[in-house]
Amino acid sequence: MGKYMAIAASALVAAGCGSGTETPAARARASCLAAGTDAREALPGGRFRMGSEDFYAEEGPVRDAEVGPFSIDAHEVTNRQFKAFVDATGYITVAERNPDPALHPDIPASQLVPGSAVFVLTVADQNGGFWRFEKGATWRAPKGPGSAIDALMNYPVVHVAYEDALAYARWAGGDLPTEAEWEFAARGGLDGAPYAWGNEKPDDAPSPRANTWQGIFPVINSAADGYAGAAPVGCYPPNAYGLYDMSGNVWEWVKDSAPDRNEGLIKGGSYLCAENYCQRYRPAARQPQELDFSTNHIGFRVVYRDAG
């Protein structure tokens, strides 16, 4: 594995999203948003307790935060929606371009090639999974050359870098949420609760609360929640604000970034977050991510601060 791929892998250990692999139980479901929507939920804003001191150090301290009113997409941006943006604008994503050598001065130019990181999940033989840098992996080809999204139009778009998510958001008339806005929305009005739905762990309820990893990551995934990879949007109950997949499924970009380095922030965890590893399927959880790098476990949603 080249140096660029090694750096990619080290940046992605938080776990991720996948390839649309699903189990028979998932295919039998009728609860997903069948065709996706363009729905938004209007939130009043207000003061809330942000952060946590019960899991990872970077989430604390718990502090008071305040956000103004805003609307937010009810679900993650889908392949269908992102395709409409690309068709209208001709936009070329970061994964489809050569990486900027100025951002990676210690990496040989020969290794700075278009592509993205893919988590390879071997469900059938339970050998676990691993990350690899896949030349030619893009939002159009989520597994790499030869793959397609024709059957995944209602899945979250992935292989989008920060710049891509922000470009779509501005085209749609909105913005990426700040970390505070995102966390306010994810909490659904539940003050101090560890999860978007309350105090129960994702798999403790009679039916799954979110698309996460069931079993020992990265070796055993029972896919008891219905999906061994990413799920279509809206397959699990929304939070109290009517927002789907604020926990699990795919990570989501937020607006906050480090001005002096190539580092952004993602929230919400993904389908690879497990009880034994990551546990970042919570509103307070946060994970740094290279701004110019994408994976098949990161997506986003949009906020609209001037719309009701």
Summary of the structure (lengths in Angstrom):
residues: 308
radius of gyration: 17.9
end to end distance: 48.4
largest distance: 51.6
contacts: 1074
relative contact order: 0.25
helix: 18%
strand: 22%
